[in-house]
Amino acid sequence: MTAIETAGRGAAPWQEPARGGFPPPALFMSSGLDQLRANVEGRFPRPPLSHLTGIRAVEAGAGSACFSMPASRWLLSPQGLIANGVIAILADAPLGCAVQSALPPATPFTTSELSLRLVQPAHPGGSFTARGRLVHAKRSLGLSEVFVQDGHGRLLAHGSSLCFIRPAIDADPGALDEQPRTLAGGGDGSADPWERPVEGTPLEQEVWARMSGREVLEALLAGSLPAPPVRGLFGVRPVAVEDGAATVRLPATEWLCSPLGTVQGGVIAMLADMALACAIQTTVPAGAALAMIDLKVNFLRPAAPDGRELMCTGKVVHRGQTIALATAQATNDDGKPVALATGSAMILADRPASLTGVTYD
């Protein structure tokens, strides 16, 4: 039985029945730009991921797309900052939509690769904006880039993505459903998860000062330290650690779906980023900070929102004095690979582990 089936009142957000919906299949027969404008204008239900995190499409044009997301405290990591992988969720949306805006009707596409460079830590409060633009599009490939900024206009991250464009599908428009599919969650009229009082808490600096990175992770696994808010929102959490390696799991619920109806690629990137960061964290001594600086994910197959768990194992392949590099593989519950990832981090021996107030000057 899945977590969704066992969920009840008082459950964590990710355990509740998902709310939102998906566009009618008939909309696929419109151009990519018209599909995006329908999303911006609210002509079909917002997808579940929008209800979970507050992410929304706010602009769509030829070769461009813009999304916003509240910098909610639900997104906080144990270090007390917005989890780096969450930035990938926001970045992935306009990256794909910028390519989609150039596609003719009935033309499917899929993200092959996502790369993200993190230039400043992301703090809670206000909202983030991600603006994507099309760089290049031909018959079978599309390239896009994105700039992620906070509410003060400061650049948080720059990313790029490569998409495969598939041949147009020959379908009878009259045979396609013109009604959107709506999920059952939210019937009680409660606020969306990201709008509710936050559950969970980041760790105090005193914890990081006296415990090594591996000790912190082991205490989180054992439940002797409080879980961070990001776990309660998504259900993502480490399940095994050893020196230079860590395994993280994520329930693939319908909450994680984009309008395409599959687990959003940015969510898989978030899972990979956490596995990479946890693997590197096991090598960090007490009193030192860790800051992820880049992430690259190659997507191998879609992840179905079937309620089963995605698993990602990260392993450190290089640990220098200040820079560490790790690789990770995400698999579905059948053991089939979903994505491969690499990422690097700075080890900041002279900085507080919470990174509060830190900028990369």
C-alpha positions as CSV (number, residue, x, y, z in Angstrom):
1,M,0.0,0.0,0.0
2,T,1.4,3.4,-0.9
3,A,1.9,6.4,1.4
4,I,-1.0,8.1,-0.4
5,E,-3.3,5.3,0.4
6,T,-2.4,5.3,4.1
7,A,-2.4,9.0,4.5
8,G,-4.8,10.7,6.8
9,R,-5.4,14.1,8.4
10,G,-2.3,15.3,10.2
11,A,0.0,13.6,7.7
12,A,3.0,15.4,6.2
13,P,2.1,17.3,3.0
14,W,3.7,14.7,0.7
15,Q,1.5,12.0,2.2
16,E,-1.8,13.7,1.5
17,P,-3.7,13.1,-1.7
18,A,-2.3,15.4,-4.4
19,R,-4.3,18.4,-5.6
20,G,-4.4,20.2,-8.9
21,G,-4.7,18.8,-12.4
22,F,-3.4,18.4,-15.9
23,P,-4.3,20.0,-19.3
24,P,-6.8,18.3,-21.6
25,P,-5.1,16.1,-24.2
26,A,-6.7,18.2,-26.9
27,L,-4.5,21.1,-26.0
28,F,-1.5,19.2,-27.2
29,M,-2.8,19.8,-30.8
30,S,-2.0,23.5,-30.3
31,S,1.4,25.0,-30.8
32,G,3.9,24.9,-27.9
33,L,3.6,28.6,-27.4
34,D,-0.2,28.4,-27.2
35,Q,0.1,25.5,-24.7
36,L,2.3,27.7,-22.5
37,R,0.0,30.7,-22.7
38,A,-2.9,28.5,-21.6
39,N,-0.8,27.6,-18.5
40,V,0.0,31.3,-17.8
41,E,-3.6,32.3,-18.2
42,G,-4.9,29.6,-16.0
43,R,-7.0,27.9,-18.7
44,F,-6.4,24.5,-17.1
45,P,-5.8,23.4,-13.4
46,R,-2.5,24.2,-11.9
47,P,-0.3,21.0,-11.8
48,P,0.3,19.4,-8.4
49,L,3.9,20.6,-8.1
50,S,2.5,24.2,-8.2
51,H,0.2,23.5,-5.3
52,L,3.0,21.8,-3.4
53,T,5.7,24.5,-3.8
54,G,3.9,27.6,-5.2
55,I,5.8,27.5,-8.5
56,R,3.9,29.2,-11.3
57,A,4.3,30.1,-14.9
58,V,4.1,33.9,-15.1
59,E,5.3,34.8,-18.7
60,A,5.5,33.0,-22.0
61,G,6.7,34.3,-25.3
62,A,8.4,33.1,-28.5
63,G,11.6,31.6,-27.2
64,S,11.2,32.6,-23.6
65,A,9.4,31.6,-20.4
66,C,9.4,32.9,-16.8
67,F,8.4,31.1,-13.6
68,S,8.3,32.3,-10.0
69,M,8.4,30.4,-6.7
70,P,7.9,31.5,-3.1
71,A,11.1,31.3,-1.1
72,S,9.2,29.4,1.6
73,R,10.7,28.1,4.8
74,W,9.3,24.7,3.8
75,L,12.3,24.5,1.4
76,L,15.0,24.8,4.1
77,S,17.7,22.2,4.4
78,P,19.4,21.2,7.6
79,Q,21.9,24.0,7.0
80,G,19.1,26.6,7.3
81,L,19.2,27.7,3.6
82,I,16.9,26.9,0.7
83,A,18.0,23.4,-0.4
84,N,20.2,23.8,-3.6
85,G,18.2,21.1,-5.3
86,V,15.0,23.1,-5.0
87,I,16.6,25.7,-7.3
88,A,16.8,22.9,-9.9
89,I,13.0,22.5,-9.6
90,L,12.5,26.2,-10.4
91,A,15.2,26.3,-13.2
92,D,13.9,23.2,-15.0
93,A,10.5,24.6,-15.7
94,P,11.5,27.7,-17.9
95,L,14.4,25.7,-19.5
96,G,11.9,23.2,-20.9
97,C,9.2,25.7,-21.7
98,A,11.6,28.0,-23.6
99,V,12.2,25.0,-26.0
100,Q,8.5,24.1,-26.0
101,S,7.6,27.7,-27.1
102,A,9.3,27.0,-30.5
103,L,7.5,23.7,-31.2
104,P,4.7,23.2,-33.7
105,P,1.5,21.4,-32.7
106,A,1.5,17.8,-31.5
107,T,5.3,17.8,-31.1
108,P,6.6,16.0,-27.9
109,F,9.9,16.7,-26.3
110,T,11.9,15.5,-23.4
111,T,14.8,16.9,-21.3
112,S,18.0,15.1,-21.9
113,E,20.4,17.1,-19.6
114,L,20.2,19.8,-17.0
115,S,23.3,21.7,-15.8
116,L,23.2,24.3,-13.0
117,R,25.9,26.6,-11.6
118,L,25.1,27.9,-8.1
119,V,26.7,31.3,-7.5
120,Q,25.1,32.5,-4.2
121,P,23.2,30.7,-1.4
122,A,19.4,31.1,-1.4
123,H,17.8,32.5,1.7
124,P,14.1,32.2,2.6
125,G,11.7,35.1,2.3
126,G,10.1,36.7,-0.7
127,S,10.2,34.8,-4.0
128,F,12.6,33.6,-6.6
129,T,12.3,34.1,-10.4
130,A,13.7,32.0,-13.2
131,R,13.8,33.4,-16.7
132,G,14.6,30.9,-19.5
133,R,15.4,31.7,-23.1
134,L,15.9,29.5,-26.2
135,V,19.4,29.4,-27.4
136,H,19.1,27.0,-30.4
137,A,16.5,24.8,-31.8
138,K,16.6,22.4,-34.8
139,R,14.5,19.5,-35.8
140,S,15.7,17.1,-33.1
141,L,17.5,19.2,-30.5
142,G,16.8,22.3,-28.4
143,L,19.2,24.2,-26.2
144,S,18.1,26.7,-23.5
145,E,19.5,28.7,-20.6
146,V,18.1,30.1,-17.4
147,F,18.9,32.8,-14.9
148,V,17.6,32.4,-11.3
149,Q,17.3,35.5,-9.2
150,D,16.0,36.3,-5.7
151,G,13.5,39.0,-4.9
152,H,16.3,41.6,-4.8
153,G,17.5,40.8,-8.3
154,R,20.6,39.0,-7.1
155,L,21.7,36.1,-9.3
156,L,21.5,32.8,-7.5
157,A,22.2,30.4,-10.3
158,H,22.7,30.0,-14.1
159,G,21.6,26.9,-15.9
160,S,21.3,25.3,-19.3
161,S,19.4,22.3,-20.7
162,L,19.4,20.1,-23.8
163,C,16.1,18.7,-25.0
164,F,15.3,16.0,-27.5
165,I,12.5,17.1,-29.9
166,R,10.5,14.1,-31.2
167,P,8.6,13.9,-34.5
168,A,5.1,15.3,-34.5
169,I,2.4,12.8,-33.5
170,D,-0.3,12.1,-36.0
171,A,-3.5,12.2,-33.9
172,D,-7.2,12.9,-34.6
173,P,-8.0,16.1,-32.6
174,G,-11.6,15.0,-32.4
175,A,-10.7,11.8,-30.6
176,L,-8.9,13.7,-27.8
177,D,-10.5,14.6,-24.5
178,E,-11.1,18.4,-24.3
179,Q,-11.6,18.3,-20.5
180,P,-8.7,18.6,-18.1
181,R,-8.0,15.9,-15.5
182,T,-8.5,17.1,-11.9
183,L,-7.1,15.3,-8.9
184,A,-9.2,14.7,-5.8
185,G,-6.9,16.3,-3.2
186,G,-7.8,19.6,-1.6
187,G,-11.5,19.0,-1.2
188,D,-11.4,20.1,2.4
189,G,-10.5,23.7,1.3
190,S,-7.3,23.8,3.2
191,A,-4.3,25.9,2.2
192,D,-1.8,24.6,-0.2
193,P,1.2,22.9,1.5
194,W,3.7,25.7,0.9
195,E,1.3,28.2,2.5
196,R,0.9,26.4,5.8
197,P,2.9,26.7,9.1
198,V,6.3,25.1,8.6
199,E,7.0,21.7,10.2
200,G,10.6,20.7,10.9
201,T,13.6,22.9,11.7
202,P,17.1,23.5,10.5
203,L,20.0,22.6,12.8
204,E,21.6,25.0,15.2
205,Q,25.1,26.1,14.5
206,E,26.2,24.4,17.8
207,V,25.3,21.0,16.3
208,W,27.6,21.6,13.3
209,A,30.3,22.9,15.5
210,R,30.5,19.7,17.6
211,M,29.5,17.0,15.1
212,S,31.2,15.9,11.9
213,G,29.1,15.8,8.7
214,R,28.8,12.0,8.9
215,E,27.7,12.2,12.6
216,V,25.0,14.8,11.7
217,L,23.6,12.5,8.9
218,E,23.7,9.5,11.2
219,A,21.8,11.4,13.9
220,L,19.2,12.5,11.3
221,L,18.8,8.9,10.2
222,A,18.3,7.8,13.8
223,G,15.8,10.6,14.5
224,S,17.9,12.1,17.3
225,L,18.2,15.4,15.4
226,P,15.1,17.2,14.0
227,A,14.3,16.7,10.3
228,P,14.5,19.7,8.1
229,P,11.3,21.3,6.5
230,V,12.2,20.1,3.0
231,R,11.8,16.5,4.2
232,G,8.3,17.2,5.4
233,L,7.3,18.8,2.1
234,F,8.7,16.3,-0.3
235,G,9.4,13.2,1.8
236,V,13.0,13.2,0.6
237,R,15.5,11.9,3.2
238,P,18.8,10.1,3.5
239,V,18.5,6.4,4.4
240,A,22.1,5.2,4.5
241,V,25.6,6.8,4.9
242,E,29.2,5.7,5.0
243,D,32.5,7.4,4.5
244,G,32.3,9.1,1.1
245,A,28.8,7.7,0.2
246,A,25.2,8.3,0.9
247,T,21.8,7.0,-0.3
248,V,18.7,9.2,-0.4
249,R,15.1,8.2,-1.1
250,L,12.1,10.2,-2.5
251,P,8.5,9.0,-2.8
252,A,7.4,9.5,-6.4
253,T,4.0,10.9,-5.6
254,E,1.6,12.8,-7.9
255,W,2.6,16.0,-6.0
256,L,5.8,16.0,-8.0
257,C,4.1,16.2,-11.4
258,S,4.5,19.0,-14.0
259,P,1.7,19.6,-16.6
260,L,3.2,16.6,-18.5
261,G,2.0,14.2,-15.8
262,T,5.3,12.7,-14.9
263,V,7.7,13.5,-12.1
264,Q,9.4,16.8,-13.1
265,G,13.0,16.5,-14.1
266,G,13.9,19.2,-11.6
267,V,12.6,17.1,-8.8
268,I,14.9,14.2,-9.9
269,A,17.7,16.7,-10.0
270,M,16.8,17.7,-6.4
271,L,17.1,14.1,-5.3
272,A,20.4,13.7,-7.1
273,D,21.7,17.0,-5.5
274,M,20.9,15.8,-2.1
275,A,22.6,12.4,-2.6
276,L,25.7,14.2,-3.9
277,A,25.7,16.7,-1.0
278,C,25.2,14.0,1.6
279,A,28.0,11.9,0.2
280,I,30.4,14.9,0.4
281,Q,29.0,15.8,3.8
282,T,30.3,12.5,5.2
283,T,33.8,13.8,4.6
284,V,33.4,17.2,6.2
285,P,34.8,17.6,9.8
286,A,33.0,19.4,12.6
287,G,33.2,23.2,12.4
288,A,33.4,23.3,8.6
289,A,30.7,24.3,6.0
290,L,29.7,22.7,2.8
291,A,28.5,24.6,-0.3
292,M,27.4,22.9,-3.5
293,I,28.6,24.9,-6.5
294,D,27.4,22.9,-9.5
295,L,25.1,20.1,-10.7
296,K,24.8,18.2,-13.9
297,V,22.0,15.6,-14.5
298,N,21.5,13.3,-17.5
299,F,18.0,12.0,-17.6
300,L,17.7,8.4,-18.8
301,R,13.9,7.6,-18.5
302,P,10.8,9.2,-17.1
303,A,9.8,8.6,-13.5
304,A,6.2,7.5,-13.0
305,P,4.2,9.2,-10.1
306,D,3.2,5.8,-8.8
307,G,3.8,6.4,-5.1
308,R,6.8,4.1,-5.0
309,E,10.2,5.4,-4.1
310,L,13.1,6.7,-6.2
311,M,16.5,6.0,-4.8
312,C,19.8,7.9,-5.5
313,T,23.2,6.9,-4.3
314,G,26.0,9.4,-4.3
315,K,29.7,8.6,-4.1
316,V,32.7,10.9,-3.6
317,V,35.3,10.5,-6.4
318,H,37.6,13.3,-5.3
319,R,38.1,15.1,-2.0
320,G,40.7,17.9,-2.0
321,Q,41.3,20.4,0.7
322,T,38.6,22.8,-0.5
323,I,36.9,21.1,-3.5
324,A,35.1,17.8,-3.6
325,L,33.5,16.0,-6.5
326,A,30.8,13.3,-6.4
327,T,28.7,11.2,-8.8
328,A,25.3,9.7,-8.3
329,Q,22.8,7.4,-9.9
330,A,19.0,7.6,-9.4
331,T,16.9,4.5,-9.9
332,N,13.2,3.7,-9.7
333,D,11.7,1.1,-7.5
334,D,12.3,-1.6,-10.1
335,G,16.0,-0.9,-10.1
336,K,16.0,0.8,-13.5
337,P,18.3,3.8,-13.9
338,V,16.4,7.1,-14.1
339,A,19.3,9.6,-14.1
340,L,23.1,10.0,-13.7
341,A,24.5,13.1,-12.0
342,T,27.7,14.8,-11.0
343,G,28.3,17.7,-8.7
344,S,31.0,19.5,-6.8
345,A,31.2,21.4,-3.6
346,M,33.4,23.8,-1.7
347,I,34.6,22.8,1.8
348,L,34.7,26.0,3.8
349,A,36.7,25.4,7.0
350,D,36.4,29.0,8.2
351,R,32.7,29.4,7.7
352,P,29.7,28.5,9.9
353,A,28.1,25.3,8.6
354,S,24.7,27.0,8.4
355,L,26.1,29.4,5.8
356,T,23.7,32.1,7.0
357,G,24.8,35.4,5.6
358,V,27.4,33.9,3.4
359,T,27.9,35.1,-0.2
360,Y,30.4,33.9,-2.7
361,D,32.4,37.1,-3.4
